[in-house]
Amino acid sequence: MASELLVAAEPQRPQFFVALVLGTLFAVGTFLILRRDVVRVVWGLTVFSQATNVYLISMGGFSGRAPILEGHGGGSGVTDPLVQALVLTAIVISFATTTLALVLTYRAYQENGTIDTTMLGGNND
């Protein structure tokens, strides 16, 4: 009886692992976004966007065969390549946005002498 339950639980392990990793990434991203340091906020947004990409890939599925191998393989379906193409585009856009945000952070540091968000907002005499 116990071995049957263990065998039935085996296919759920990758899904549980992906859910655990996604929860951790979203938690770390949220934690970093709520910091006062602008660089940590930028890295938090980066981690959050990468967690979203992993989520999208996991929703696209891990089973199935490559779409270019139409005549080969057994009865399993073909993996949808659209999700992978969209995530690849999102990664490139995320990289460019992170680079721009870090350059703007450096410029704000040059102008104000600090990257603390409480000191950047207004006239703090």
Backbone bond lengths (Angstrom), bond angles and torsions (degrees), N, CA, C in turn:
res aa  C-N    CA-C-N  psi(-1)  N-CA   C-N-CA  omega(-1)  CA-C   N-CA-C  phi
1 M - - - 1.458 - - 1.528 110.99 -
2 A 1.336 116.14 -46.64 1.465 119.71 -178.80 1.515 111.45 -67.00
3 S 1.343 117.03 -35.96 1.462 119.63 179.03 1.526 111.11 -68.62
4 E 1.339 117.37 -32.39 1.461 120.14 176.82 1.518 111.18 -66.97
5 L 1.327 116.91 -38.52 1.462 120.08 177.06 1.509 111.43 -67.38
6 L 1.334 116.82 -37.31 1.457 120.87 178.90 1.523 110.36 -65.95
7 V 1.326 117.19 -41.62 1.465 121.08 178.50 1.528 110.13 -65.80
8 A 1.327 117.44 -38.38 1.459 120.57 179.86 1.522 111.62 -69.11
9 A 1.334 117.49 -26.57 1.462 121.03 -177.80 1.523 112.56 -85.79
10 E 1.323 118.75 -14.70 1.461 121.83 -176.10 1.535 114.04 -57.95
11 P 1.345 120.85 -46.45 1.462 119.35 -178.08 1.528 112.93 -64.86
12 Q 1.314 119.37 -17.59 1.454 121.83 -178.21 1.523 112.12 -81.98
13 R 1.327 118.66 -15.99 1.463 120.63 -175.93 1.523 113.72 -60.91
14 P 1.334 120.85 -47.83 1.471 118.38 178.05 1.529 112.11 -60.73
15 Q 1.317 117.56 -37.70 1.461 119.94 178.93 1.520 110.72 -66.12
16 F 1.336 116.98 -40.52 1.457 120.41 177.96 1.517 110.50 -65.15
17 F 1.329 117.03 -41.51 1.463 120.76 179.27 1.532 110.84 -63.61
18 V 1.326 117.28 -44.56 1.470 120.66 178.67 1.525 110.23 -63.58
19 A 1.332 117.61 -40.89 1.465 120.82 178.26 1.529 110.73 -64.01
20 L 1.325 117.32 -39.50 1.462 121.17 178.45 1.533 111.19 -65.78
21 V 1.312 116.25 -43.60 1.475 120.29 178.09 1.520 110.61 -64.36
22 L 1.331 117.08 -43.18 1.463 120.27 179.54 1.523 111.40 -63.93
23 G 1.323 116.82 -43.69 1.464 119.70 177.42 1.517 112.04 -60.27
24 T 1.336 116.00 -40.98 1.471 120.26 178.73 1.523 110.96 -65.86
25 L 1.329 117.00 -44.13 1.473 119.72 179.81 1.525 111.82 -63.95
26 F 1.323 117.08 -43.45 1.463 119.58 178.15 1.533 110.96 -64.99
27 A 1.324 117.56 -37.56 1.469 120.73 178.70 1.527 111.01 -66.96
28 V 1.333 117.31 -43.84 1.470 120.49 178.42 1.521 110.53 -64.45
29 G 1.341 116.88 -42.76 1.463 120.28 178.36 1.515 112.01 -61.93
30 T 1.322 117.20 -43.17 1.464 120.94 178.56 1.524 110.75 -65.34
31 F 1.327 116.92 -41.74 1.467 120.81 178.19 1.526 111.10 -60.02
32 L 1.332 116.81 -43.97 1.468 119.99 -179.43 1.526 112.18 -70.43
33 I 1.321 117.81 -34.61 1.466 120.42 178.98 1.532 110.81 -64.05
34 L 1.309 117.71 -31.14 1.465 121.70 -177.04 1.530 113.75 -85.62
35 R 1.335 118.48 7.29 1.467 121.90 178.64 1.524 110.60 -81.12
36 R 1.330 116.05 164.48 1.469 120.89 179.55 1.516 112.49 -86.80
37 D 1.306 118.25 -19.69 1.457 123.11 -179.18 1.530 109.38 -80.40
38 V 1.323 116.98 127.79 1.459 121.08 -175.43 1.530 111.43 -65.23
39 V 1.324 118.34 -36.41 1.463 120.90 179.76 1.535 109.93 -63.72
40 R 1.318 116.69 -40.57 1.469 119.54 177.82 1.523 111.22 -66.64
41 V 1.307 117.11 -33.91 1.467 120.27 176.42 1.531 109.82 -64.95
42 V 1.325 117.05 -42.46 1.464 120.83 178.64 1.525 110.06 -63.25
43 W 1.330 117.08 -44.49 1.469 119.32 178.79 1.524 111.00 -66.96
44 G 1.314 117.54 -32.76 1.454 120.72 175.77 1.516 111.56 -63.42
45 L 1.326 116.73 -42.24 1.462 120.70 176.50 1.530 111.05 -64.00
46 T 1.322 116.61 -37.11 1.460 120.77 178.21 1.529 110.99 -65.59
47 V 1.324 116.68 -46.27 1.468 120.26 178.50 1.526 110.20 -62.95
48 F 1.321 116.45 -40.91 1.467 121.01 179.53 1.529 110.74 -62.72
49 S 1.326 117.50 -43.09 1.464 119.88 -179.70 1.527 111.12 -68.50
50 Q 1.332 117.48 -36.60 1.466 119.24 177.47 1.530 111.11 -68.91
51 A 1.332 116.62 -34.74 1.468 119.70 175.27 1.525 110.04 -63.91
52 T 1.308 116.70 -37.89 1.461 120.25 176.80 1.526 110.93 -64.58
53 N 1.331 116.84 -38.74 1.467 120.09 177.66 1.530 111.38 -64.33
54 V 1.332 116.94 -42.60 1.464 120.55 177.93 1.529 109.47 -63.40
55 Y 1.319 116.66 -39.08 1.464 120.64 177.80 1.532 110.94 -61.42
56 L 1.319 116.83 -45.16 1.465 120.26 -179.99 1.525 111.68 -63.83
57 I 1.320 116.79 -41.27 1.464 120.48 178.11 1.523 110.16 -63.50
58 S 1.340 116.22 -41.44 1.465 118.58 -179.31 1.534 111.16 -67.82
59 M 1.316 118.16 -30.69 1.457 120.33 177.01 1.522 111.25 -73.33
60 G 1.325 116.99 -24.26 1.458 120.46 176.61 1.516 112.33 -71.88
61 G 1.321 117.09 -20.43 1.460 121.10 177.02 1.506 112.56 98.98
62 F 1.323 114.44 152.24 1.459 121.09 179.58 1.526 112.10 -108.82
63 S 1.313 116.72 -15.26 1.461 119.27 -178.01 1.520 109.70 -92.88
64 G 1.290 115.42 167.83 1.460 120.23 -179.57 1.506 110.21 106.48
65 R 1.297 115.43 170.74 1.456 119.32 -178.54 1.528 109.28 -110.11
66 A 1.298 115.30 169.39 1.460 121.48 -178.18 1.527 109.64 -64.63
67 P 1.324 118.10 142.33 1.465 120.16 -177.24 1.528 113.92 -67.34
68 I 1.325 118.24 -16.26 1.471 119.27 -179.27 1.526 111.98 -84.56
69 L 1.341 117.06 -9.57 1.464 120.94 -179.24 1.522 110.25 -102.74
70 E 1.315 117.54 65.82 1.461 121.65 -174.48 1.527 113.74 -64.89
71 G 1.291 118.69 -44.99 1.454 120.77 -172.76 1.517 114.20 -87.57
72 H 1.340 118.66 -4.10 1.453 121.30 -174.11 1.521 110.92 -103.78
73 G 1.311 116.18 163.15 1.449 121.31 172.70 1.513 112.77 91.51
74 G 1.328 114.28 177.85 1.457 120.85 -176.99 1.514 111.62 -89.10
75 G 1.327 114.73 -138.48 1.444 120.47 -174.81 1.513 114.77 -90.09
76 S 1.343 118.23 1.64 1.463 119.02 -178.17 1.520 110.38 -72.20
77 G 1.321 115.52 153.35 1.456 121.09 -176.98 1.517 112.43 -77.73
78 V 1.281 114.79 177.89 1.454 122.31 179.98 1.522 108.61 -95.88
79 T 1.319 116.61 136.99 1.456 121.79 177.35 1.524 109.39 -72.65
80 D 1.308 116.83 136.51 1.460 122.02 -178.84 1.527 109.85 -74.38
81 P 1.329 119.50 118.07 1.466 121.47 -178.27 1.529 113.39 -80.11
82 L 1.320 118.12 -9.80 1.462 120.60 -177.71 1.526 111.37 -63.36
83 V 1.321 116.86 -41.27 1.459 120.56 -179.86 1.527 110.09 -62.56
84 Q 1.314 116.68 -42.51 1.455 120.51 -179.72 1.528 111.36 -65.33
85 A 1.316 117.36 -38.82 1.462 120.68 178.17 1.529 110.99 -66.58
86 L 1.328 116.91 -40.91 1.466 119.87 178.82 1.528 111.42 -65.74
87 V 1.321 117.33 -39.82 1.468 120.43 179.31 1.521 110.50 -68.54
88 L 1.318 117.88 -38.54 1.464 120.08 176.31 1.526 110.84 -60.77
89 T 1.306 117.08 -42.07 1.460 120.95 175.85 1.521 111.06 -64.17
90 A 1.325 117.42 -41.10 1.468 121.46 178.76 1.522 111.75 -64.21
91 I 1.320 117.71 -35.63 1.466 120.76 178.40 1.524 110.54 -64.79
92 V 1.323 116.91 -43.39 1.467 120.74 179.55 1.529 110.55 -64.71
93 I 1.318 117.16 -44.12 1.465 120.58 178.84 1.521 110.79 -65.51
94 S 1.314 117.50 -39.30 1.465 121.76 178.31 1.528 111.29 -63.60
95 F 1.322 116.50 -40.11 1.461 119.95 177.45 1.522 111.08 -62.60
96 A 1.319 117.23 -44.66 1.463 120.91 179.81 1.523 111.14 -65.83
97 T 1.326 117.57 -39.82 1.468 121.19 179.18 1.524 111.08 -66.87
98 T 1.328 117.20 -40.50 1.465 120.96 178.13 1.522 110.56 -64.29
99 T 1.317 117.09 -41.86 1.461 120.71 178.05 1.522 110.91 -62.00
100 L 1.315 117.29 -45.20 1.461 120.91 178.05 1.522 111.20 -62.13
101 A 1.320 117.60 -43.03 1.466 120.95 -179.77 1.531 111.51 -64.50
102 L 1.323 117.56 -38.92 1.468 119.90 178.06 1.529 111.68 -68.73
103 V 1.331 117.33 -36.84 1.471 120.16 176.50 1.526 109.97 -65.81
104 L 1.330 117.52 -42.19 1.462 120.57 177.68 1.526 111.88 -65.94
105 T 1.327 116.34 -34.20 1.468 120.38 176.00 1.521 110.69 -65.26
106 Y 1.325 116.60 -42.62 1.465 120.15 177.64 1.527 111.05 -63.21
107 R 1.324 116.14 -39.83 1.478 120.07 178.30 1.527 110.87 -66.04
108 A 1.322 117.80 -38.85 1.462 121.22 176.75 1.520 110.54 -65.27
109 Y 1.324 116.99 -36.28 1.468 120.26 176.87 1.529 110.36 -66.23
110 Q 1.331 117.55 -40.32 1.462 120.27 178.27 1.523 111.12 -63.22
111 E 1.314 117.71 -40.33 1.465 121.57 -177.61 1.526 112.63 -74.73
112 N 1.338 117.72 -40.61 1.460 121.45 -170.92 1.518 114.56 -107.42
113 G 1.329 117.82 -16.33 1.451 120.62 -179.07 1.521 113.89 77.39
114 T 1.312 118.47 8.05 1.455 122.37 178.64 1.524 109.68 -152.52
115 I 1.331 115.06 158.10 1.465 119.66 173.91 1.526 109.92 -121.04
116 D 1.311 116.75 18.88 1.459 121.91 175.90 1.538 108.17 -77.77
117 T 1.315 116.42 126.41 1.470 119.81 -175.33 1.509 113.28 -65.37
118 T 1.327 118.24 -26.72 1.468 119.82 178.94 1.517 111.30 -73.13
119 M 1.301 118.35 -22.74 1.476 122.04 -179.39 1.513 112.71 -94.01
120 L 1.324 118.90 -16.01 1.446 121.74 -174.44 1.519 113.93 -84.52
121 G 1.319 118.30 -30.24 1.454 123.42 -167.56 1.506 116.59 -58.44
122 G 1.276 119.35 -50.24 1.461 118.80 -171.75 1.509 111.45 -144.00
123 N 1.323 114.17 -152.15 1.453 122.26 -178.54 1.529 108.70 -86.20
124 N 1.325 117.22 98.08 1.460 122.71 -178.21 1.521 110.12 -104.11
125 D 1.298 116.83 75.84 1.475 120.54 -178.64 1.496 112.54 -80.34
